Amino acid sequence: MTSPTEEAVERVWAAYKLADLPGCVALAKEAVAQAPGNGGAWFAYGCALERTNDLVAADKAFAKASRCTEDAVGTPYRIGWVAFQHVVATA
């Protein structure tokens, strides 16, 4: 059985997968408002913000995700697109 927070985060990821960025950001805002101490909610919010190219806000959300007491998530390692393509090509 999933909690209301888990369900809220699942809705964020569903919108993310559909590339519904405005919906994804709005759902993520609701998720972190509902559960401000949940790292998974903050991480999902950071990913949504990152997809909208709001990198400063995304980094703040990722930092909050790493400091949460419930379901803490480490901060992501970010590299540039060219470097990423090189890593994939040589993997």
C-alpha positions as CSV (number, residue, x, y, z in Angstrom):
1,M,0.0,0.0,0.0
2,T,1.4,3.4,-1.0
3,S,1.3,6.5,1.1
4,P,-0.2,9.8,-0.1
5,T,3.3,11.1,-0.5
6,E,4.4,8.2,-2.6
7,E,1.3,8.6,-4.8
8,A,2.0,12.3,-5.2
9,V,5.6,11.5,-6.3
10,E,4.4,8.8,-8.7
11,R,2.1,11.4,-10.3
12,V,5.2,13.8,-10.7
13,W,7.1,11.0,-12.5
14,A,4.2,10.1,-14.7
15,A,4.0,13.7,-15.9
16,Y,7.8,13.8,-16.3
17,K,7.7,10.7,-18.5
18,L,5.1,12.3,-20.7
19,A,7.2,15.5,-20.9
20,D,4.3,17.5,-19.4
21,L,6.7,19.9,-17.8
22,P,4.2,22.5,-16.6
23,G,2.1,19.7,-15.0
24,C,5.2,18.0,-13.7
25,V,6.4,21.2,-11.9
26,A,3.0,21.9,-10.5
27,L,2.6,18.4,-9.2
28,A,6.1,18.5,-7.7
29,K,5.3,21.7,-5.9
30,E,2.2,20.1,-4.4
31,A,4.3,17.0,-3.4
32,V,6.9,19.1,-1.5
33,A,4.2,21.2,0.1
34,Q,2.4,18.0,1.2
35,A,5.6,16.4,2.5
36,P,8.4,19.0,3.0
37,G,10.6,16.5,4.8
38,N,10.5,13.9,2.0
39,G,13.7,13.6,-0.1
40,G,12.0,11.7,-2.9
41,A,9.5,14.6,-3.4
42,W,12.3,17.2,-3.4
43,F,14.4,15.1,-5.8
44,A,11.4,14.8,-8.2
45,Y,10.9,18.5,-7.9
46,G,14.6,19.1,-8.7
47,C,14.3,16.9,-11.8
48,A,11.2,18.8,-12.9
49,L,13.0,22.1,-12.5
50,E,16.1,20.8,-14.3
51,R,14.0,19.8,-17.3
52,T,12.6,23.4,-17.5
53,N,16.2,24.6,-17.4
54,D,15.8,26.3,-14.0
55,L,19.1,24.9,-12.8
56,V,19.6,27.2,-9.8
57,A,16.2,26.2,-8.4
58,A,16.8,22.6,-9.3
59,D,20.1,22.6,-7.4
60,K,18.4,24.0,-4.3
61,A,15.7,21.3,-4.5
62,F,18.4,18.6,-4.9
63,A,20.2,20.0,-1.9
64,K,17.0,19.8,0.2
65,A,16.4,16.3,-1.0
66,S,19.8,15.3,0.4
67,R,19.1,16.8,3.8
68,C,15.6,15.3,4.3
69,T,15.0,13.0,7.2
70,E,12.6,10.8,5.2
71,D,13.7,9.1,2.0
72,A,16.8,11.3,1.6
73,V,18.3,11.3,-1.9
74,G,21.9,12.3,-2.7
75,T,22.6,15.1,-5.0
76,P,23.1,14.2,-8.7
77,Y,26.4,14.4,-10.5
78,R,25.9,16.8,-13.4
79,I,28.1,16.8,-16.5
80,G,27.7,18.7,-19.8
81,W,26.0,17.2,-22.8
82,V,29.2,16.8,-24.9
83,A,30.9,15.0,-22.0
84,F,27.9,12.8,-21.5
85,Q,27.8,11.8,-25.1
86,H,31.5,10.9,-24.9
87,V,31.0,8.8,-21.8
88,V,28.1,7.0,-23.5
89,A,30.0,6.4,-26.7
90,T,33.0,4.9,-24.9
91,A,31.0,2.8,-22.4
